Amino acid sequence: MEKLYLMPLNDAHMNAINTIYLGTVSIFESAQAFYKNQDFQIIAKDQLPKDFPLMPIDNTFFQCELI
């Protein structure tokens, strides 16, 4: 599981991406706990980048600063 989690983070670092954003559904409490344990912070929907690909079902959003 850790390798699967680290792959996109390493890819982001190699491509000079400093912040990762993600969306999820509020009922996925285990996923949210995982994200929080990995230093993701809950943010408001209006804090997402303008070009963030919103999924209609997502209602909880996170960001993680990689620097």
C-alpha positions as CSV (number, residue, x, y, z in Angstrom):
1,M,0.0,0.0,0.0
2,E,2.8,2.4,0.9
3,K,4.4,1.9,-2.5
4,L,1.2,2.6,-4.3
5,Y,0.8,5.8,-2.2
6,L,4.3,7.0,-2.8
7,M,4.3,6.6,-6.6
8,P,2.1,9.6,-7.4
9,L,4.0,11.7,-4.8
10,N,7.3,10.9,-6.4
11,D,5.9,11.6,-9.8
12,A,4.6,14.9,-8.6
13,H,8.0,15.8,-7.2
14,M,9.8,14.8,-10.5
15,N,7.4,17.1,-12.4
16,A,7.8,20.1,-10.1
17,I,4.2,19.8,-8.7
18,N,4.2,21.3,-5.2
19,T,0.6,20.8,-4.2
20,I,-1.7,17.8,-4.6
21,Y,-5.5,18.2,-4.5
22,L,-8.1,15.5,-4.2
23,G,-11.8,15.1,-3.7
24,T,-13.7,12.4,-1.9
25,V,-17.1,11.6,-0.5
26,S,-17.8,12.4,3.2
27,I,-19.0,8.9,4.0
28,F,-15.5,7.5,3.2
29,E,-14.3,8.1,6.7
30,S,-11.4,5.6,6.5
31,A,-10.1,7.3,3.4
32,Q,-10.3,10.7,5.0
33,A,-8.4,9.4,8.1
34,F,-5.7,8.0,5.8
35,Y,-5.4,11.4,4.0
36,K,-5.2,13.3,7.3
37,N,-2.5,10.9,8.5
38,Q,-0.5,11.6,5.3
39,D,-0.5,15.4,6.0
40,F,-3.4,16.3,3.7
41,Q,-5.5,19.2,5.0
42,I,-9.3,19.6,4.5
43,I,-10.1,22.6,2.3
44,A,-13.2,24.3,1.1
45,K,-14.4,23.6,-2.5
46,D,-13.7,27.2,-3.4
47,Q,-10.0,26.8,-2.5
48,L,-9.5,24.2,-5.3
49,P,-7.7,25.3,-8.5
50,K,-10.0,26.6,-11.2
51,D,-9.0,23.7,-13.5
52,F,-9.5,21.0,-10.8
53,P,-11.6,18.1,-12.4
54,L,-14.6,18.1,-10.1
55,M,-16.6,14.9,-9.8
56,P,-20.3,15.6,-9.1
57,I,-20.3,13.2,-6.1
58,D,-17.3,14.7,-4.3
59,N,-18.1,16.9,-1.3
60,T,-14.9,16.8,0.8
61,F,-11.7,18.1,-0.6
62,F,-8.0,17.9,0.6
63,Q,-4.7,19.4,-0.3
64,C,-1.1,18.5,0.5
65,E,1.9,20.7,0.1
66,L,4.8,18.7,-1.0
67,I,7.5,21.2,-0.3
